[in-house]
């Protein structure tokens, strides 16, 4: 069935496209394996070091390359064939998981080596994430991009619902090494799927290949010229940096506050994932691309996270993770919808790289800071500081935008000009998705580091008539 002949209505419309259906289903298998590895690695580091600071550093180092090389990764995604890039990066992900397996089984899992492997994972993700988000357009076509974007986030959150629950059981039953091994095997499913699909030809390569020098800065310049986009990314970045550090905070709550062990940690991650899956399904049906939706989402998320921080019992804490996950995904989807309304295809990889840097690049700072606060001041304070950051960021940006003139509307661009590379209007990013093996809650798309981000899509309305209130 031709892509153009497929109905675009319904949450699951993109799955009617054969290639995207294969891509999505094989990716779900790998995402489940990655979620299992994330929980296993968190628990392994905590049992190895008994240190919240070390836990924060392992998480932060994984995202340091996003901060250092994120814009360059977007240029790579715009210059080279994306399926080829994905084949290479998925292979490297599998090797990273295999190395974790070997060092755990051999008894040589030194902390410094875990730091190195976490940093290496982030380096691969820097190229893989913008390539993967951009690759979706080659599978489904422009009309189905928003639906595919929502399904990408749904895949991640469904994996975070299933993976941690499985990991919580397997860690106690067979050990963390076997969990890492299962994740390594899961990437073979993705590789087989990539080899079986037939993406549409990309005309942009022959017409316009961005130069290495200065290309990454174009996305930054575009964002800087739009106050509304600056405001939205400010909220998104601060929330992702300080408020979405669940790998660190949930692990410490499980081990130190409630003493519920690895199974209790798995249940915490599952409760959070249930909320994010529900939020994703609700948000995929439609969300207003306005700054107000972003501000409200951040306020609600910060409020529920603050309530969770003071819950005295484990069941009450679990109950608060459900609305926290729901509102986190509402925020993530609102950011994605707003950004999608601002950009077009011409610089897709580069703008998605900016999106990824903003959503995940702060983790090398935020994760160690929250880990240090949790270690030396208190675990509840670590979660509470993140909640306060979300609320203050939303209020500050709302106040700033009421005093700032709106930016000019983005010029409309036809699908033909966007594909040909004739337009210089910026791209339509997808929600950022956390790297396989990461412990992002969200975001985004991806992963739970960022309100997902991952990862993780695209729409092309003009920005005329947008409001920031």
CORWO-V954706 format. One record per pair of residues at least 24 apart in sequence whose ideal C-beta (glycine too) atoms are under 7 Angstrom apart, sorted by the first residue. I is the first residue (numbers start at 1). J is the second residue. If there is no record, write none. Layout:
# CORWO-V954706
i,j
I,J
I,J
This chain:
# CORWO-V954706
i,j
3,140
3,141
4,141
8,143
8,144
8,147
11,147
11,150
11,281
11,284
11,285
12,151
13,144
13,147
14,140
14,144
14,147
14,148
14,151
15,151
17,139
17,140
17,144
19,139
19,197
19,198
19,199
20,139
20,140
20,148
22,193
22,196
22,197
23,139
23,193
23,197
24,151
24,155
26,189
26,190
26,192
26,193
27,155
27,190
28,155
28,158
28,159
29,186
29,189
30,186
30,187
30,189
30,190
30,436
31,155
31,156
31,159
32,159
32,162
32,163
32,186
33,182
33,183
33,186
34,159
34,183
34,436
34,437
35,159
35,160
35,163
35,164
36,163
36,166
36,167
36,179
36,182
36,183
37,97
37,179
37,180
37,183
37,437
38,247
38,437
38,438
38,439
39,164
39,167
39,168
39,265
39,266
39,269
40,167
40,171
40,176
40,179
40,180
41,437
42,247
42,251
42,439
43,171
43,176
43,251
43,262
43,265
44,176
45,114
46,251
46,255
48,109
48,111
49,111
51,375
52,248
52,252
52,371
52,374
52,375
53,368
53,371
53,372
53,375
54,111
55,248
55,251
55,371
56,248
56,367
56,368
56,370
56,371
56,372
57,115
57,368
58,114
58,115
58,118
59,247
59,248
59,363
59,367
59,439
60,363
60,364
60,367
60,368
61,115
61,118
61,119
61,122
61,364
62,118
62,119
62,121
62,122
62,435
62,438
63,122
63,360
63,361
63,363
63,364
63,449
64,119
64,122
64,364
65,119
65,122
65,123
65,126
66,122
66,125
66,126
66,356
66,357
66,360
66,361
67,357
67,361
67,364
69,126
70,126
70,353
70,356
70,357
70,361
71,216
71,219
71,353
71,354
71,357
72,216
73,126
73,127
73,130
73,353
74,130
74,216
74,219
74,349
74,350
74,352
74,353
75,210
75,212
75,215
75,216
75,350
76,127
77,127
77,130
77,131
77,134
77,349
78,210
78,349
78,350
79,209
79,210
82,131
82,134
82,135
82,138
83,135
83,194
83,199
85,127
85,131
86,128
86,131
86,132
86,135
86,194
87,191
87,194
89,124
89,127
89,128
90,187
90,190
90,191
91,191
92,124
93,124
93,187
93,436
94,184
94,187
96,120
96,121
96,437
97,180
97,183
97,184
97,437
98,184
100,180
101,177
101,180
101,181
101,184
104,176
104,177
104,180
105,177
121,435
121,437
122,435
125,435
129,356
129,432
129,433
129,454
129,455
130,349
130,352
130,353
130,356
132,455
133,352
133,429
133,430
133,455
133,456
134,348
134,349
134,352
136,430
136,457
137,458
138,199
138,200
138,202
139,197
139,199
142,415
142,460
145,428
145,457
145,458
145,459
146,340
146,457
146,458
146,459
148,457
149,336
149,430
149,431
149,456
149,457
149,458
150,280
150,284
152,430
152,431
152,433
152,445
152,455
152,456
152,457
153,280
153,431
153,443
153,444
153,445
153,452
153,456
154,277
154,280
154,281
154,284
156,433
156,444
156,445
156,446
156,447
156,452
156,454
157,273
157,276
157,277
157,280
157,329
158,277
160,269
160,273
160,276
160,448
161,270
161,273
161,274
161,277
164,266
164,269
164,270
164,273
165,266
165,270
167,266
168,262
168,263
168,265
168,266
168,267
169,263
171,262
172,262
172,263
183,437
203,419
203,420
204,419
204,421
207,420
207,421
208,421
215,350
216,350
216,353
218,347
218,350
219,347
219,350
219,351
219,353
219,354
219,426
220,354
222,351
222,426
223,354
225,407
226,342
226,407
227,401
227,404
227,407
228,291
228,401
228,406
228,407
228,466
228,468
229,342
231,291
231,397
231,400
231,401
232,291
232,294
232,335
232,338
233,358
234,393
234,397
235,294
235,298
235,393
235,394
235,397
236,335
236,358
236,359
236,451
237,358
237,359
237,362
238,389
238,393
239,298
239,331
239,390
239,393
239,451
240,359
240,360
240,362
240,449
240,450
240,451
240,453
241,362
241,363
241,365
241,366
242,366
242,370
242,385
242,386
242,389
243,302
243,305
243,386
243,387
243,389
243,390
244,328
244,441
244,442
244,448
244,449
244,450
244,451
245,366
245,367
245,370
245,386
246,272
246,439
246,441
246,448
247,439
247,448
248,367
248,370
248,371
248,374
249,370
249,374
249,379
249,382
249,383
252,374
252,379
253,317
253,379
256,379
257,379
258,314
258,317
260,314
267,318
268,318
268,321
271,318
271,321
271,322
272,321
272,324
272,325
272,441
273,325
274,322
274,325
275,321
275,322
275,323
275,324
275,325
275,326
276,325
276,328
276,329
276,441
276,442
278,326
279,325
279,326
279,327
279,328
279,329
279,330
280,329
283,329
283,330
283,333
287,333
287,334
287,337
289,337
289,338
289,340
289,341
290,338
290,466
290,467
291,338
291,401
291,468
292,469
293,334
294,331
294,334
294,335
294,338
295,394
295,397
295,398
297,327
297,330
297,331
297,334
298,331
298,390
298,393
298,394
299,391
299,394
300,327
301,327
301,328
301,331
301,390
302,387
302,390
302,391
303,391
305,383
305,386
305,387
305,390
306,384
306,387
308,383
309,380
309,383
309,384
309,387
310,380
328,441
328,442
328,451
329,442
331,451
332,431
332,442
332,443
332,444
332,445
332,451
332,452
332,453
336,430
336,431
336,457
339,429
340,428
340,457
340,458
340,459
341,459
341,461
341,463
341,466
342,410
342,463
343,425
343,426
343,427
343,428
343,429
344,413
344,418
344,423
344,425
344,426
344,427
344,428
344,460
345,418
345,419
345,427
345,428
346,418
346,421
346,423
346,424
346,425
346,426
346,427
347,426
347,427
348,427
348,428
351,426
351,427
351,429
352,427
352,429
352,430
355,429
355,432
356,432
356,453
359,432
359,443
359,444
359,450
359,451
359,453
360,432
360,449
360,450
360,453
363,449
401,468
406,468
409,462
409,463
409,464
410,462
410,463
412,462
428,458
428,459
428,460
430,455
430,456
430,457
430,458
431,455
431,456
431,457
432,456
